[in-house]
């Protein structure tokens, strides 16, 4: 089994019930009532409920996205500080190696 499949399933499975519950009204056929004036009002109420539910989901996703972006920014700052430290160590190592090379050349010339 692919290594990526298990984490993907663990991430998706808790939300399958919500997805099925949200999609079920779309796939179930309703018998239209001929001349029922309340049918349009019921459809409007269902649409409003779906819109409010969508808005709630969008808010949740926005909060998750915000926390993800914050975590990525923090990771980027940490990576940048480590890179600066590595560049500093490399510069010090180059300087020390040039000094050692100079000392070696002077020792050979004497």
C-alpha positions as CSV (number, residue, x, y, z in Angstrom):
1,X,0.0,0.0,0.0
2,X,1.3,3.5,-0.8
3,X,2.8,5.3,2.1
4,X,0.8,8.5,1.4
5,X,-2.6,6.6,1.3
6,X,-2.9,5.9,5.1
7,X,-2.4,9.6,6.2
8,X,-4.7,10.7,3.5
9,X,-7.4,8.3,4.6
10,X,-6.9,9.3,8.2
11,X,-7.4,13.0,7.2
12,X,-10.5,12.3,5.1
13,X,-12.4,9.6,7.0
14,X,-13.6,11.9,9.9
15,X,-15.3,14.2,7.4
16,X,-17.1,11.5,5.2
17,X,-20.2,11.7,7.3
18,X,-20.4,15.4,6.9
19,X,-19.9,15.1,3.2
20,X,-22.5,12.5,2.8
21,X,-25.0,14.5,4.9
22,X,-24.4,17.6,2.8
23,X,-24.6,15.7,-0.5
24,X,-27.6,13.5,0.4
25,X,-30.3,16.1,-0.3
26,X,-28.9,16.7,-3.8
27,X,-29.2,13.0,-4.8
28,X,-32.6,12.3,-3.3
29,X,-35.6,13.1,-5.5
30,X,-38.4,15.0,-4.1
31,X,-41.8,14.7,-5.5
32,X,-43.0,18.1,-6.7
33,X,-46.3,19.1,-5.3
34,X,-48.4,20.6,-8.0
35,X,-49.5,24.1,-7.2
36,X,-48.1,24.1,-3.6
37,X,-47.4,27.7,-2.7
38,X,-45.2,26.6,0.3
39,X,-42.9,24.6,-2.0
40,X,-41.0,27.8,-3.1
41,X,-40.8,29.0,0.4
42,X,-39.4,25.7,1.5
43,X,-36.8,25.8,-1.2
44,X,-35.8,29.3,-0.2
45,X,-35.5,28.2,3.4
46,X,-33.4,25.2,2.4
47,X,-31.2,27.4,0.3
48,X,-30.8,29.9,3.1
49,X,-29.8,27.1,5.5
50,X,-27.3,25.7,3.0
51,X,-25.8,29.2,2.5
52,X,-25.5,29.7,6.2
53,X,-23.9,26.3,6.6
54,X,-21.5,27.1,3.8
55,X,-20.6,30.3,5.4
56,X,-19.8,28.5,8.7
57,X,-17.6,26.0,6.8
58,X,-15.8,28.9,5.0
59,X,-15.2,30.5,8.4
60,X,-13.7,27.2,9.8
61,X,-11.6,26.8,6.7
62,X,-10.4,30.4,7.0
63,X,-9.4,29.8,10.6
64,X,-7.5,26.6,9.7
65,X,-5.8,28.4,6.8
66,X,-4.8,31.3,9.1
67,X,-3.2,28.8,11.6
68,X,-1.5,27.0,8.7
69,X,-0.1,30.2,7.3
70,X,1.1,31.3,10.8
71,X,2.8,27.9,11.2
72,X,4.5,28.2,7.8
73,X,5.7,31.7,8.5
74,X,7.1,30.6,11.8
75,X,8.9,27.7,10.1
76,X,10.2,30.1,7.5
77,X,11.6,32.4,10.2
78,X,13.3,29.5,11.9
79,X,14.8,28.3,8.6
80,X,16.0,31.7,7.7
81,X,17.8,32.1,11.1
82,X,19.4,28.7,10.7
83,X,20.5,29.7,7.2
84,X,22.1,32.9,8.5
85,X,23.9,31.0,11.2
86,X,25.2,28.4,8.6
87,X,26.4,31.2,6.3
88,X,28.2,32.9,9.2
89,X,29.9,29.6,10.2
90,X,30.9,29.1,6.5
91,X,32.4,32.6,6.4
92,X,34.3,32.0,9.6
93,X,35.6,28.6,8.2
94,X,36.7,30.3,5.0
95,X,38.5,33.0,6.9
96,X,40.2,30.5,9.1
97,X,41.2,28.3,6.2
98,X,42.7,31.3,4.3
99,X,44.6,32.3,7.5
100,X,45.9,28.7,7.8
101,X,46.8,28.7,4.1
102,X,48.7,32.0,4.5
103,X,50.6,30.6,7.6
104,X,51.5,27.4,5.6
105,X,52.8,29.5,2.6
106,X,54.8,31.7,4.9
107,X,56.2,28.5,6.6
108,X,57.2,27.0,3.2
109,X,58.9,30.3,2.1
110,X,61.1,30.5,5.2
